[in-house]
């Protein structure tokens, strides 16, 4: 595994980069086994990805997952890649998230959103590794607005199919997401076609959304989230985003740390 200077630059300035062939066949097989474990053993946060629309399921932050995933997280090159991208000394695993889209009539796009409003964390040393188990062409892949991780942090999306900009939090603490989908030509949108083993890594503050999954196709993805040295605790509206309940006692700006997070070499 080698992270180039250009990939480091892309992650810093664009908010994302593609890591071609990042995982080998054996690592992909183990990642798929873990994906299937997550789907077969849903945790308390499992449910529909897109409320009111069939064919899209997810699970995340399963309390049993760290122990089940640990050997893979330690043997695969996620920590080394993260530390190289961040120029950091340390890396911790935050949580896993799995997605399965396979609606008989197709599954519509996942609305534009940032991951960070849902998380009580801030900093440059945060990364999401997006792993697809199917080959996905660029036009059906995850889409990003390049450089948006450096801009405004918006309210979370309620993922309302009738209004993609409907805010999650009934609060003006964070502004409403702009109508990116109807203003696509005004933004620098980028997407990557991927083959199994390719991984997209991005900062959770970047604005992104998922292209539709056509009828008769399936898309299974595993997202793994990591954080490093400069990550700090952040207060979110209505107490949202706390992964470990004991961390609610932290103040904004405190180091984002808890003994339950796996520290990776």
C-alpha positions in Angstrom: 0.0 0.0 0.0 1.4 3.4 -1.1 -0.3 6.7 -0.7 1.0 9.2 -3.3 1.6 12.9 -2.8 -1.2 13.5 -5.3 -3.6 11.4 -3.3 -2.6 13.3 -0.1 -3.2 16.6 -1.9 -6.6 15.5 -3.2 -7.8 14.4 0.2 -6.7 17.7 1.8 -7.9 20.1 -0.9 -10.7 18.2 -2.7 -12.0 16.2 0.3 -11.7 12.8 -1.4 -9.4 10.6 -3.4 -9.6 7.2 -5.1 -7.4 4.3 -4.0 -7.3 1.9 -6.9 -6.8 -1.7 -6.0 -6.5 -0.8 -2.3 -7.8 -4.2 -1.1 -6.7 -7.5 -2.5 -9.0 -10.5 -3.3 -8.6 -12.0 0.2 -9.3 -8.7 1.9 -12.4 -8.2 -0.2 -13.6 -11.6 0.7 -13.2 -10.9 4.4 -14.9 -7.5 4.0 -17.8 -9.2 2.3 -18.0 -11.8 5.1 -18.2 -8.9 7.6 -20.8 -7.1 5.4 -23.0 -10.2 5.5 -22.5 -10.6 9.3 -23.8 -7.0 9.7 -26.8 -7.6 7.5 -27.6 -10.9 9.3 -27.0 -9.4 12.8 -28.6 -6.0 12.7 -27.9 -3.6 15.6 -30.3 -1.1 17.2 -29.7 1.5 14.5 -30.6 -0.8 11.6 -33.4 0.3 9.3 -34.4 1.7 6.0 -31.9 4.0 4.4 -34.5 6.0 2.6 -37.7 6.3 4.7 -40.8 5.4 2.7 -38.9 3.7 -0.1 -38.3 0.0 -0.3 -35.1 -1.7 -1.4 -32.5 0.2 0.6 -31.4 -1.1 4.0 -28.6 -0.1 6.3 -27.0 -0.9 9.6 -24.4 1.2 11.6 -22.7 1.5 14.9 -23.5 -2.1 15.9 -22.2 -2.5 19.4 -21.0 -6.0 18.6 -19.1 -5.0 15.4 -15.8 -3.8 16.8 -15.0 -7.2 18.2 -16.2 -9.0 15.0 -14.4 -6.5 12.7 -11.2 -6.1 14.8 -8.9 -8.7 13.1 -9.7 -7.3 9.7 -9.3 -3.7 10.8 -5.8 -4.6 12.1 -4.6 -6.6 9.1 -6.0 -4.5 6.3 -4.2 -1.2 5.4 -6.8 1.3 6.6 -4.8 2.7 9.5 -1.6 3.1 7.4 -3.5 4.8 4.7 -5.3 7.1 7.1 -2.2 8.2 8.9 -0.5 8.9 5.5 -3.4 10.9 4.2 -3.6 12.9 7.5 0.2 13.0 8.2 -0.8 11.8 11.7 0.8 9.5 14.2 -2.3 7.7 15.5 -5.5 6.2 14.1 -8.7 4.9 15.8 -11.6 3.1 14.4 -14.9 5.0 14.9 -17.7 2.8 13.4 -18.9 0.7 10.5 -21.9 1.2 8.2 -23.4 -1.2 5.6 -25.8 -0.4 2.8 -27.7 -2.7 0.6 -29.8 -1.4 -2.4 -31.7 -3.9 -4.5 -35.3 -2.7 -5.0 -37.3 -4.6 -7.7 -38.3 -1.3 -9.2 -35.0 0.4 -8.6 -33.9 2.7 -5.8 -33.8 6.4 -6.1 -30.8 8.6 -5.4 -29.6 9.2 -1.8 -30.1 12.9 -1.2 -27.2 15.3 -1.0 -25.9 15.5 2.6 -22.7 15.6 4.8 -21.9 13.0 7.3 -20.5 15.4 9.9 -23.7 16.9 11.2 -24.7 13.4 12.4 -21.5 13.0 14.3 -20.2 14.7 17.4 -16.7 15.1 16.0 -14.6 17.7 14.1 -11.1 17.9 12.7 -9.0 17.2 9.6 -8.0 13.7 10.7 -11.3 12.0 9.9 -11.8 9.6 7.0 -14.5 7.4 5.5 -13.4 4.4 3.4 -16.2 3.5 0.9 -16.0 -0.1 -0.3 -18.3 -1.5 -3.1 -18.7 -5.2 -3.6 -20.0 -4.6 -7.2 -18.4 -2.8 -10.1 -20.1 0.5 -10.3 -19.7 2.9 -13.2 -19.2 6.6 -12.5 -22.7 7.6 -13.4 -24.1 5.2 -10.7 -21.5 5.8 -8.1 -21.3 8.1 -5.1 -21.1 11.8 -6.1 -19.2 14.5 -4.3 -19.0 18.3 -4.5 -15.3 18.8 -4.7 -13.8 21.0 -1.9 -17.1 21.3 0.0 -15.6 19.8 3.2 -13.9 23.2 3.6 -17.1 25.2 3.4 -20.4 25.5 5.4 -21.6 22.7 7.7 -25.3 22.3 7.0 -28.1 20.7 8.8 -28.5 17.0 8.4 -30.8 15.7 5.7 -34.1 14.1 6.7 -33.9 12.0 3.5 -37.4 13.1 2.7 -38.3 11.9 -0.9 -40.6 14.8 -1.3 -38.1 17.4 -0.3 -34.4 16.5 -0.4 -33.4 19.7 1.5 -35.7 19.0 4.4 -33.6 19.4 7.6 -33.2 16.6 10.1 -32.8 18.9 13.1 -35.7 21.4 13.8 -33.1 24.1 14.6 -31.4 27.0 12.9 -28.1 26.1 14.6 -27.1 24.7 11.2 -28.4 26.1 7.9 -30.6 24.1 5.5 -28.9 22.2 2.7 -29.1 24.1 -0.6 -31.0 22.5 -3.6 -27.9 21.0 -5.1 -29.7 18.5 -7.3 -31.6 21.2 -9.2 -28.5 23.3 -9.4 -26.0 20.6 -10.5 -24.5 22.7 -13.3 -23.4 25.3 -10.7 -21.2 22.9 -8.7 -18.0 20.9 -9.2 -19.4 17.4 -9.0 -17.1 14.4 -9.2 -17.6 10.7 -9.1 -15.5 7.6 -9.7 -16.2 4.3 -11.4 -15.0 1.5 -9.2 -14.1 -2.2 -9.5 -14.1 -4.5 -6.4 -10.9 -3.7 -4.5 -11.0 0.0 -5.4 -11.8 2.2 -2.4 -13.0 5.8 -2.3 -11.8 7.7 0.9 -13.4 11.0 1.8 -13.7 13.5 4.6 -17.2 13.3 6.3 -17.7 17.0 5.9 -17.8 16.7 2.1 -21.2 17.1 0.5 -22.2 13.9 -1.3 -25.1 11.8 -2.5 -25.8 8.5 -4.1 -26.9 8.0 -7.7 -30.0 5.9 -8.3 -29.7 2.1 -8.4 -31.5 0.8 -11.5 -34.1 -2.0 -11.3 -32.5 -5.5 -11.6 -29.2 -4.4 -10.1 -27.8 -4.6 -6.6 -25.3 -2.4 -4.7 -23.7 -3.6 -1.5 -21.3 -1.2 0.2 -19.3 -1.2 3.4 -18.2 2.1 4.9 -15.5 2.2 7.6 -14.8 5.4 9.6 -11.6 6.4 11.3 -10.2 9.4 13.2 -6.8 10.6 14.2 -4.8 13.0 16.4 -6.6 16.3 15.8 -10.2 15.0 16.2 -12.2 16.8 18.8 -15.6 16.5 20.3 -18.3 18.7 18.8 -21.7 19.7 20.1 -24.6 19.0 17.7 -28.2 20.2 17.8 -30.4 18.3 20.2 -27.5 16.3 21.5 -27.1 14.4 18.2 -24.1 12.4 17.0 -22.9 10.9 20.2 -21.6 7.4 19.4 -20.5 6.5 22.9 -23.1 7.7 25.5 -20.4 8.4 28.1 -18.9 11.0 25.8 -21.9 13.3 26.4 -20.0 14.7 29.3 -17.3 16.1 27.1 -17.1 19.7 26.2 -16.7 21.1 22.7 -13.1 21.0 21.7 -12.1 18.2 24.0 -10.1 15.4 22.4 -12.4 12.9 20.7 -11.3 9.8 22.7 -12.9 6.9 24.5 -11.5 3.5 25.5 -14.1 1.7 23.5 -12.6 2.9 20.2 -10.0 0.5 18.8 -6.6 2.1 18.4 -4.9 0.8 15.3 -1.2 0.5 14.7 
